Amino acid sequence: METDDILRGMLMYFVLPLWLAASFADYLCHRAAHIERTSGWKESALHLLQFAEMAVPVLAALFLEITSGVILLMIVFLILHEMTAIWDVRYAAATRGSDADRTACS
């Protein structure tokens, strides 16, 4: 088995399912925290921004030849995504009222 096949298998059958499971868990936490009444549309907008920041490297991987430039693009968007995630957590922690709402996503 070649290295490319191993890496592709890891991405398809480990990384991607783990990423989707984490996203679904995040959805369940936001649902339990009643995001619509606590931090509302602004936090939802931050989630859309994070989605767009990860869509760029995923689409680049799908449609472009993987070169050092594409990998650099992926790293830049990963860093942007993480910065937006920190912004999101700070915003959510500041806007959610009760301790029960804050701990719902812990």
C-alpha positions, 0 to 999 in steps of 0.5 A, spaced: 500 500 500 502 506 497 503 512 502 498 516 498 493 511 499 494 511 506 493 518 507 487 518 503 484 513 507 486 517 514 483 523 511 476 520 508 475 515 514 478 518 520 479 525 519 473 527 516 468 523 520 471 526 526 470 533 524 463 531 522 462 528 529 465 534 532 461 539 528 454 535 530 456 535 537 457 543 537 450 543 534 447 539 539 451 544 544 448 550 541 441 547 541 442 545 548 444 552 550 438 556 546 443 560 542 437 563 539 435 566 545 442 568 548 447 570 543 443 570 537 444 571 529 451 574 531 454 568 533 450 564 527 454 569 523 461 567 526 459 560 525 458 562 517 464 565 517 468 559 520 464 555 515 467 559 509 474 559 512 474 552 512 470 551 505 476 555 501 482 549 503 477 543 502 475 546 495 482 547 494 484 540 495 478 538 491 480 542 485 487 544 485 493 540 484 496 540 491 503 544 491 506 548 496 502 554 495 496 550 496 498 548 502 500 555 504 493 557 503 490 551 507 494 553 513 492 561 512 485 559 512 486 554 518 489 560 522 483 564 520 478 559 522 482 558 529 482 566 530 474 566 528 473 560 533 476 564 539 472 570 537 466 566 537 467 563 544 469 570 547 463 573 544 458 567 546 461 567 553 460 574 554 453 574 551 450 568 554 446 570 561 446 564 566 451 559 568 447 553 565 447 556 558 455 557 559 456 550 561 451 547 556 457 547 551 463 545 555 
